[in-house]
Amino acid sequence: MSSMEQWFSINQFYTREARYLDDLDFDQWLAGFDQSVRYWMPIVSNRIGKDVGNELTRLGDLAHFEDDHTSLTNRVKRLQTGRAWAETPPGRTNHMVTNVEVMGQDSDIQNVRSQFLIYRSHMETDQEIFSGTRLDKLRSDPATEWKIMERTIILDHAVLTQKSLGIFF
């Protein structure tokens, strides 16, 4: 596969992933993850001076979430019960993924960086916007084209004013 074909294939994978999330088709979304996945969102802090560059908590330290395939599956099952208070009724989301850049390859793993903007509305008055960067490790898969082996979600927000992190990124 040429680099342009690969880039297009990854973009299509991300477009479908966004549609699955927006359509609440979480089973299809989960199918895009490898069984060994690590899906985590470190906490971002504001730093100045010599501490610039150390804005993110490290893996294993405090994080908004640090999921494996089992915990992602359990989060999906909880949402599907209709009793997850933060998502009852389910919020409406619009996931936009852009600036997809294939950063290189380690063995058969593609390192991909992308930017996201997620608009969420809930009930009559709640509206939220999340923006940030995703750092993914993808491997080729015949069934889904790609499998996400690892996803690091870096929010642009140091302080979260949203009522919930009950959505997926």
C-alpha positions as CSV (number, residue, x, y, z in Angstrom):
1,M,0.0,0.0,0.0
2,S,1.4,3.4,-0.9
3,S,1.7,6.1,1.7
4,M,-1.2,8.0,0.1
5,E,-3.4,4.9,0.1
6,Q,-2.4,4.2,3.7
7,W,-3.2,7.7,4.8
8,F,-6.6,7.5,3.0
9,S,-7.4,4.1,4.6
10,I,-6.6,5.5,8.1
11,N,-8.8,8.6,7.4
12,Q,-11.7,6.4,6.4
13,F,-11.2,4.3,9.5
14,Y,-11.4,7.4,11.7
15,T,-14.4,8.7,9.8
16,R,-16.3,5.4,10.4
17,E,-15.2,5.4,14.0
18,A,-16.6,8.9,14.5
19,R,-19.9,7.9,12.8
20,Y,-20.2,4.8,15.1
21,L,-19.7,7.0,18.2
22,D,-22.2,9.6,17.0
23,D,-24.8,6.9,16.1
24,L,-24.2,5.3,19.5
25,D,-23.1,2.1,17.7
26,F,-20.6,1.2,20.5
27,D,-20.3,-2.5,19.5
28,Q,-19.0,-1.5,16.0
29,W,-16.7,1.1,17.7
30,L,-15.3,-1.5,20.1
31,A,-14.6,-3.8,17.1
32,G,-11.9,-1.3,16.1
33,F,-9.8,-1.9,19.2
34,D,-7.2,-4.6,19.7
35,Q,-7.7,-6.9,22.7
36,S,-4.5,-5.5,24.2
37,V,-5.6,-1.8,23.8
38,R,-4.6,0.9,26.3
39,Y,-7.0,3.9,26.0
40,W,-6.0,6.7,28.3
41,M,-6.4,10.4,29.0
42,P,-3.7,12.0,31.1
43,I,-4.4,15.1,33.1
44,V,-3.2,18.3,31.6
45,S,-1.8,21.1,33.8
46,N,-0.6,24.6,33.1
47,R,3.2,25.0,33.5
48,I,5.5,27.9,33.1
49,G,9.3,28.4,32.9
50,K,11.4,25.3,33.1
51,D,8.3,23.1,33.6
52,V,7.0,23.8,30.1
53,G,6.8,20.4,28.4
54,N,5.8,18.5,31.6
55,E,2.1,19.4,31.3
56,L,0.9,15.7,31.2
57,T,0.7,13.2,33.9
58,R,2.7,10.1,33.2
59,L,1.3,6.6,32.4
60,G,0.4,4.9,35.7
61,D,-0.1,8.2,37.5
62,L,-3.4,10.1,38.0
63,A,-5.4,10.2,34.7
64,H,-9.0,11.0,33.7
65,F,-9.2,7.4,32.7
66,E,-6.9,4.5,31.8
67,D,-8.8,1.7,30.2
68,D,-8.0,-1.7,28.7
69,H,-10.3,-3.6,26.5
70,T,-12.3,-5.1,29.4
71,S,-12.9,-1.7,31.1
72,L,-13.9,-0.2,27.7
73,T,-16.3,-3.0,27.1
74,N,-17.8,-2.5,30.6
75,R,-18.2,1.2,30.0
76,V,-20.1,0.4,26.8
77,K,-22.3,-2.1,28.6
78,R,-23.1,0.4,31.2
79,L,-24.1,3.0,28.6
80,Q,-26.3,0.4,26.9
81,T,-28.3,-0.3,30.1
82,G,-29.9,3.2,29.8
83,R,-29.1,3.7,33.4
84,A,-25.8,5.6,33.2
85,W,-27.0,8.8,34.9
86,A,-24.6,11.1,33.0
87,E,-25.9,9.8,29.7
88,T,-29.6,9.4,30.4
89,P,-31.0,10.2,28.0
90,P,-27.9,9.8,25.7
91,G,-26.2,13.0,24.7
92,R,-25.9,13.9,21.0
93,T,-22.4,14.1,19.8
94,N,-20.6,15.2,16.7
95,H,-17.0,13.9,16.5
96,M,-14.8,15.7,14.0
97,V,-11.3,14.3,13.3
98,T,-8.8,16.2,11.3
99,N,-5.1,16.8,10.7
100,V,-4.4,13.1,10.4
101,E,-0.7,12.6,10.2
102,V,1.0,9.2,9.9
103,M,4.1,9.8,12.0
104,G,6.0,6.7,11.1
105,Q,6.0,3.0,11.6
106,D,7.5,0.6,14.3
107,S,7.5,-2.9,12.8
108,D,3.8,-3.4,11.7
109,I,2.5,-0.6,13.9
110,Q,1.6,2.8,12.5
111,N,2.0,5.8,14.7
112,V,-0.8,8.3,13.9
113,R,-1.5,11.8,15.3
114,S,-4.9,13.5,14.8
115,Q,-6.8,16.4,16.2
116,F,-10.4,16.2,17.3
117,L,-13.3,18.4,18.1
118,I,-16.3,16.9,19.8
119,Y,-19.6,18.8,20.2
120,R,-22.0,17.3,22.8
121,S,-25.5,18.4,23.6
122,H,-27.5,16.9,26.4
123,M,-31.0,17.5,27.5
124,E,-32.4,21.0,26.7
125,T,-29.6,23.2,27.9
126,D,-26.2,21.4,28.2
127,Q,-23.7,22.0,25.5
128,E,-20.0,21.0,25.7
129,I,-17.0,21.2,23.4
130,F,-13.9,19.0,23.8
131,S,-10.8,19.6,21.7
132,G,-7.4,18.0,21.6
133,T,-5.0,15.6,20.1
134,R,-5.0,11.8,19.8
135,L,-1.9,9.8,19.5
136,D,-2.7,6.3,18.2
137,K,-0.8,3.1,17.5
138,L,-2.6,1.2,14.7
139,R,-2.0,-2.2,13.2
140,S,-3.4,-3.5,10.0
141,D,-6.4,-5.9,10.4
142,P,-8.3,-7.7,7.6
143,A,-11.7,-7.4,9.2
144,T,-11.7,-3.7,10.1
145,E,-8.7,-2.4,8.1
146,W,-7.1,-1.2,11.3
147,K,-7.1,-2.0,15.0
148,I,-6.3,0.6,17.6
149,M,-3.5,-0.8,19.9
150,E,-3.1,2.3,21.9
151,R,-4.8,5.7,22.2
152,T,-3.6,8.6,24.2
153,I,-6.1,11.5,24.3
154,I,-4.6,14.9,25.2
155,L,-7.3,17.5,25.9
156,D,-6.6,21.2,25.3
157,H,-8.3,21.8,28.6
158,A,-6.4,22.1,31.8
159,V,-9.6,22.6,33.7
160,L,-12.7,20.6,32.7
161,T,-15.9,22.5,33.1
162,Q,-18.0,19.8,31.5
163,K,-20.4,17.9,33.7
164,S,-19.2,14.5,32.6
165,L,-16.6,12.5,30.7
166,G,-19.2,9.9,29.9
167,I,-18.4,10.0,26.1
168,F,-15.7,8.4,24.1
169,F,-12.9,10.2,22.2
